[in-house]
Amino acid sequence: MGFMDKARSQLDNLANKADGALGGPGNDVERHYRDLGVLAYLEATGRPADAGERERVLGALRAMEQRGAIRSFALHTAQASVPPPPGSGGPSVPPAPGCRLYTSDAAHE
């Protein structure tokens, strides 16, 4: 993540905190996200979830998105992407030109 991405992320977090503290639109977005998450969790775990409530919440979120109230679709609990350690199956360096690689001793005979 570059410097500008980090700065933008921190700015979005600060704006969301300010909206929440002031009861602004960010707070309404977060409440609807939470409701949608609860409904999705109920469905995923085989419990009944009211289809009408799901459509109501989705409709409200769509309206908020259209008017620009949703600033970010970033997951707040996502794990950071970490590259694999060297030698753990990541991209390898190709052999030097003219260098022959052998996979077994039988190839040497």
N, C-alpha and C positions, 0 to 999 in steps of 0.2 A: 504494500500500500504506500503510495507516494505521499509526499508532504501535503499537497493540495487535497488529496482524498482524506487524509487524517484531519486536516483543518476543517473540511466540509462536514465530516462526521461529527466533530466536536461542536461545530456551529449548530448542526441539526439537533444534537442532544441538548444543547443549551436552550434552543428555541422550544423544544418539547417540554423541558423542565419549566420554562417561563410560562408556556401555555397552560401547563398543568397547575402551576401555582396560581395563575390568574383565572383559572376556569375557562380558558380559551378553547379554540377549535381542536387543538392537539389532544386535549383531555377527552373530548367527544370521540375523536378518532380512536384513541387508545381503549376507551370503553367498548366501542363497537368491535375492535379487533379482539378484545378479550371475550366478548360474547360469541363471536364467530369461532374462536378457539375452543370455547366450552362446547358449543354445538358440534364441532368437528370431532372433539374428543369423545363425546357421547356416541356419535355415529361410529367412530373407529373401534370403540369397545363394545359394540353391539347393544347399546342402550337406546331407548327411544329419544329422538330429538324432534322437536316441533318444526315441521317443514315450513310453516308460515312464519315462524320466528327467524328461521334461516334466511328466507327470502327478504324479510323486513330488514335484517342486519346487512345483508348483501346490497340491497337497494340503497340503504343509507351510506354505506361505504362507497358505492359507485358515485353517488351524488357528491360526496366529499372529495373524491378523486377528481371529478370533473371541474369542481370549483377551485382546485389546487390546494385543498386543505391537507392532503397527505403528502408530506415532504419526502418520505423515504420508505422504501419497501425492504430495507435491510432487516435481517433477523437479529434480534437483540441477544439471543442465547446461542448463536452459531459459534462453533469452534473455529479458531483461526486456522487458516490454511498454512501448514508447515511443510516445507519440502522434505522428502525422505533423506535420511542420513546417507553419506557416501557408502557405496557398496551394498545397498539394500535393494537392488533391483531397479534403480533409477536408470536414466540414460547412461550408456557407457561410452567410453572413448574408443573410436575405431582403431584398428591396428595400423601401424605405420606402413606406407607403401612398400611392397616387396617383402613384408614380414608374413610368414606363414604360421597359422595357428593350428595346433593339433588337439583333437579332443580325446584321444586315447593313445596308449603306447603302440597299438597295432598300426597306427598311421605312420610311425617312424620306421617300420620295417620295409 
